[in-house]
């Protein structure tokens, strides 16, 4: 197994990797694409367009959220909360529900030290790992 495959297997089996996180192996390519790492989002001004990427750790649709779905993405630097409107979820439903990792283009909501991204476009990202997200719990 390659280092990437080992890290992906660790994350799949245990939810963590004691060595390197799978996105770390892809960081040079992600940087070329302009993907902003989770730990850099606090420095991005509110309302800015960004591209983020990572493994989906969970998907949630609380009854009180009027159909809005929340996705949590994780890269090697941290986690990002993503807000998906009803219309976006409908448009990207297959990818949104099934992809173990995503590239998401959206707008930053940065207020009082809390950052989230309002999704505008979803794309599958290959991390060579099976989905093990905690969905709709």
C-alpha positions as CSV (number, residue, x, y, z in Angstrom):
1,X,0.0,0.0,0.0
2,X,1.1,3.5,-0.7
3,X,1.3,6.2,2.1
4,X,-1.9,7.7,0.7
5,X,-3.7,4.4,0.8
6,X,-2.4,3.7,4.3
7,X,-3.6,7.1,5.6
8,X,-7.0,6.6,3.8
9,X,-7.3,3.1,5.3
10,X,-6.6,4.5,8.8
11,X,-9.2,7.2,8.4
12,X,-11.8,4.7,7.1
13,X,-11.2,2.2,9.9
14,X,-10.7,4.6,12.9
15,X,-11.7,8.1,11.8
16,X,-8.2,9.3,12.3
17,X,-4.7,8.8,10.9
18,X,-1.8,8.7,13.3
19,X,0.6,9.7,10.5
20,X,-0.6,11.9,7.7
21,X,-4.1,12.9,6.7
22,X,-5.1,11.9,3.1
23,X,-5.5,15.6,1.9
24,X,-1.9,16.2,2.9
25,X,-0.8,14.1,0.0
26,X,-2.9,16.1,-2.4
27,X,-2.0,19.6,-1.0
28,X,0.3,20.6,-3.9
29,X,-2.4,19.9,-6.4
30,X,-5.1,21.5,-4.1
31,X,-2.9,24.6,-3.8
32,X,-2.6,24.8,-7.6
33,X,-6.4,24.7,-7.8
34,X,-6.6,27.5,-5.3
35,X,-8.2,25.4,-2.5
36,X,-8.0,27.2,0.8
37,X,-7.0,25.1,3.8
38,X,-9.4,25.0,6.7
39,X,-6.9,26.7,9.0
40,X,-6.7,29.7,6.7
41,X,-10.4,30.5,6.4
42,X,-10.5,32.8,9.5
43,X,-8.2,35.2,7.5
44,X,-10.6,35.2,4.5
45,X,-13.0,38.3,4.5
46,X,-16.7,37.7,4.9
47,X,-18.5,37.3,1.6
48,X,-15.4,36.2,-0.3
49,X,-15.6,33.4,-2.8
50,X,-13.5,30.3,-1.9
51,X,-12.8,26.8,-3.0
52,X,-12.4,24.3,-0.1
53,X,-11.9,20.6,-0.1
54,X,-11.7,17.6,2.2
55,X,-13.2,14.4,3.5
56,X,-16.9,14.5,4.5
57,X,-17.1,13.7,8.2
58,X,-20.8,14.2,8.5
59,X,-24.0,15.5,6.9
60,X,-26.9,16.9,9.0
61,X,-30.3,18.2,8.2
62,X,-31.9,19.4,11.5
63,X,-35.7,19.6,11.6
64,X,-35.4,23.2,12.6
65,X,-33.3,24.2,9.6
66,X,-36.1,24.4,7.0
67,X,-34.5,21.8,4.7
68,X,-31.0,23.3,4.9
69,X,-28.3,20.6,5.0
70,X,-24.9,21.0,6.8
71,X,-21.8,19.2,5.7
72,X,-18.6,19.1,7.7
73,X,-15.4,18.8,5.7
74,X,-12.0,17.9,7.1
75,X,-8.6,18.5,5.6
76,X,-5.1,18.0,7.2
77,X,-5.4,21.4,9.0
78,X,-8.9,21.3,10.5
79,X,-12.7,21.2,9.8
80,X,-15.0,23.5,7.9
81,X,-18.8,23.8,8.3
82,X,-20.6,24.0,5.0
83,X,-24.2,25.3,4.5
84,X,-26.1,23.8,1.6
85,X,-29.4,25.4,0.6
86,X,-32.4,23.3,-0.4
87,X,-31.9,24.2,-4.1
88,X,-28.2,23.4,-4.1
89,X,-28.9,20.0,-2.4
90,X,-31.5,19.2,-5.0
91,X,-29.1,20.1,-7.8
92,X,-26.1,18.1,-6.5
93,X,-28.0,15.5,-4.5
94,X,-26.2,12.5,-5.9
95,X,-22.7,13.9,-5.3
96,X,-23.7,15.5,-2.0
97,X,-25.0,12.3,-0.5
98,X,-22.5,9.8,-1.9
99,X,-19.1,11.4,-2.2
100,X,-16.6,10.6,0.6
101,X,-14.7,13.8,-0.2
102,X,-15.7,17.0,-1.9
103,X,-14.4,20.2,-3.5
104,X,-16.8,23.0,-2.7
105,X,-17.0,26.4,-4.1
106,X,-18.9,28.9,-2.1
107,X,-19.0,32.2,-0.1
108,X,-17.3,32.6,3.3
109,X,-19.4,33.6,6.3
110,X,-16.9,35.0,8.8
111,X,-18.4,36.5,11.9
112,X,-17.0,36.8,15.4
113,X,-14.4,34.1,14.9
114,X,-16.8,31.6,13.5
115,X,-16.3,30.6,9.9
116,X,-18.6,28.6,7.6
117,X,-18.9,28.4,3.8
118,X,-22.3,28.7,2.0
119,X,-22.0,26.2,-0.9
120,X,-22.6,27.2,-4.5
121,X,-21.1,24.3,-6.3
122,X,-20.1,20.7,-5.3
123,X,-17.7,18.4,-7.0
124,X,-16.5,14.9,-6.0
125,X,-12.8,14.7,-4.9
126,X,-10.9,11.5,-5.0
127,X,-9.1,10.8,-1.7
128,X,-9.0,7.0,-2.4
129,X,-11.1,6.3,0.7
130,X,-14.5,4.9,1.2
131,X,-17.2,7.0,2.8
132,X,-17.5,6.6,6.6
133,X,-19.3,9.9,7.4
134,X,-21.8,10.2,10.2
135,X,-24.8,11.2,8.2
136,X,-28.1,12.6,9.4
137,X,-27.6,11.7,13.1
